[in-house]
Every structure is written in C-alpha cells, then in structure tokens.
Amino acid sequence: MTTQWQEITIIKGEEIDLHLVKTVPGNPAKNWVPAYHFNMALKGSDTPIGVIDLRIGHNENLYYGGHIGYAVHSEHRGHHYAGKAVLLLKELALAHGMEKVTITCNPDNLPSRKTCEYVGAELKGIVAVPPHNDLYQRGEKEKCIYELVW
C-alpha cells in the first residue's frame, strides 16, 4: 500500500502546535498501516509536551488500536492538550478521505475517555481484544471504541 503523504511540517493551533517527527510506511506483514508521528508543543515552542499519531487506512488492528494515539507528558496534563491535538488532525485526516476516525483506550483510562468526550467522539462500545492481536499480547484485554465523525 502506498500513501500519498501530505506535505506538512507543522500544524498550528491556538495553544499548541503539532510538529511532524516522521512518516512511517505501512507494514503489511504486521498488518500495520502508514502513520504520521507528531510532537505536541506549546505555541511558539519546539519543546515536546507530548506525542500524537495519525494512522491512515482501515483494518482490524485500527479497530482495536485506533486511528489516533496520543500521550501527554505528566507535567502538562489537565489542559486538554490531547483533545486539542486530536482536533488539529481534522484537515489531515480529511485529506486522506477519513471522514471518521476511531480512537480507543483502556476502560480504566479515565483521562483518555474524557479526551474522547472532549472532542465529541461517541462511545460505540467496550469490546474484548482478540487473543491474536498485538494489544492482547501486551496485556490489553479490553478497549473502549470511540468514533469521531469530522
């Protein structure tokens, strides 16, 4: 699968910016799709406060792992930076024909669940991760499946 990468280096927001770190091609042997990897930084700074990824495509792995993954460094939590970063990915996702995306988290990850609610994603259900999935192999047995329609 080849991906027509969008030519971006930074996505600017009001409070945070997303700095492209790298693009990663898919790996069909592992059922991985192409992805953009960004650092989150406060407006006007290059210092990372977290990370966010946008995975392009659709497959079973994305159902359980999500199109968007994020993490905010502990000292910067509590400011909705993950949610603001998710919303900054809208135009990039749409440029890849993704009118809706899946965001997943573990059921006990309340901050991530609140992020999904903050961005307007709808909880579609809490599902068991199949034993053959990489997430299951890492000990993640259930996932909350949220859908965000742009």
N, C-alpha and C positions, 0 to 999 in steps of 0.2 A: 504494500500500500504506500503510495507516495502522497505527500501532503504539500499543498501549495501554502507555504508559510507566509504569513503577513509580515511585511517589513516594518517592524516596530522595535524600539529600544526602550521606550518608556511610555507608560500610560499614566497621565496626570489626573489627579483628583484634587478635591478642595483641601483635604487634610493630609492625605497620603499619596504617594506615587508608587507605581509598580515598575521596577527596573528589571528588564529581561536579563536573566543569567545565561540561559541556554534554551535551545530547542532540542528535543530528543526524538529520533525517528522511532516508529513502532518496531516491535519485535514479535512477528507472527508466531515464532516458535514458543514464546512465553505468553501469547495472547495479550500483549501489551500494545497500546495504541500510541500514536505520536502525541507529544506533550510540549507545552510551553512551561518553563520554570522561571518564576519571578521572585525577587526580593521585594518585600514591602519596606518602604522608608517614609519617614515623616517628610512632609512637603519641604522641598529645598535641601534635603539631606541625602547622602548616599549611604548612611549607616543603616544596615538592616535592622528592622524591628520584628521581622517575621518572614514567612515564605508563603507562596500560593502557587498552585499548578493548575493549568487548564489542559485536560486530556481531550483529544479530538477523536470522535468516532463513536461507535456503539458496539458493545459486546457484553458477554456475561460478566467479565471482570469489572466493567464500569457500572453495572447494575449494583454490585456489592461494594465497589471501591469508590464510585462516584466520578463525575467529570471534573469536579473541583475538589482539591485538597488544600488545606491551609493549616498553619500553626503560627501563633504569635508568641514572641519571647515573653516570659513571665512578667518582667518589669513593665511591659507595655499593654498588659491585658486590662479589660474593663473600659475600653474606649470605643468599642465596636469596630476596631480596625479590620478584623477578619471579614465582617459583613461589608464594610466599605470597600475592601479589596475585591470581594465577590462581585459587587455591583459594578466595579470598574472593568470587569471582564466581559460585560454585556456585548459591547461592539465587536470585540474579538471573536466571541462565541458566534454571534450572528454572521460575521464574515465567513465563518466555516459552516454556515447553514444550520447552526444549532439553535433552534427557536426555544428549546427547553433543555435543561441540564439536570442531572442527578447529583445530589450532594448526600453523602452518607456519613454516619458517625455511630459510635457505640452507644447503646441505650443509656449507659450511665454517664456519658459525657455531656453534662448539662450545659456548659458554656457553648459547645458546638451546636447543641439543639437550639439554644437561644439565638445563635448566629443565623441558623436556618430560618427561624421565625422572623428575625430582624429583616432579612432580605425578602421576605414574603414567600418563601418556599412552603409547599404543602406536604405534610407528613402523609406518605402513601401507605406506610405500614412498618412494622418491625418484623424482620424476617430472619430465619436461620440461614447462616452461611454454609454452603455445601462443603463437605469434608475435602473435596479435591481442590478447593480454592486456596490461593496463597494466604489470604487473610485468616482462614481457618487454621492453616498450618502455623500461623503466628499467634494463635490463641484467641482470635476474634471470632466468636461463635454466633453472634447476632449483630444485625445492623439496622439502624433506623434509615429508611429510604425516604428522602425528601425530593420533591420535584419543583424546580423553579422554571416557570414559563416567563420568558422575557416579554 
